[in-house]
Amino acid sequence: MNLHPVYTISELAELAGISVRTLRHYDIIGILEPCGRNESGHRIYNQENLIRLQHILFYKEIDLSLKAIKKILATKDSTTKFILEEQKELLKKKKDQYELLIQTIENTILHFNKLEMVKDEDLYEGLSTKEISAMKAEVKTIYNSKIIAESNRNIRKLSKQQFTELKEEGKTIAKTIA
């Protein structure tokens, strides 16, 4: 009796909550090669593959590229430990950034309850200057200066709640497009 069953590509995809296409891609780029093929020629995966996939999904969750993941999986444990420690520090910084964004939202809600107008400096709190510069540059390439100036005037007229709703609507649209 086999204690560790093998899985077909579709079974593993369902088990891991990813697509068959993703597993095929991982095979093609060499980060998760199946242990073999069944009689029908379909990829099959064993326990070792499942653990490797778990590592891949973990590394993806902490925003590592597939190229970086491939390097990590090919390295010795000491190098992997160093990379994970670096990633841990990056995650801590992201956590701090998210906490600042949460505080900004809480302040916005408080000001909304008082129906205060949005202050210019509040428009960008919690966003890095790099993100702001990138957004401004993108807007300048798409719209002319009159439209941008008019849009800025209209934004300053919004209450904090209206501004927050506008940002959320933008996020929803961006997610839909992506």
Secondary structure, DSSP 4 states (H G I P E B T S, - for coil): --SS--EEHHHHHHHHT--HHHHHHHHHHTSS--SEE-TTS-EEE-HHHHHHHHHHHHHHHTT--HHHHHHHHHS-HHHHHHHHHHHHHHHHHHHHHHHHHHHHHHHHHHHHHTTPBPPGGGGGTTS-HHHHHHHHHHHHHHS-HHHHHHHHHHHHTSBHHHHHHHHHHHHHHHHHH-
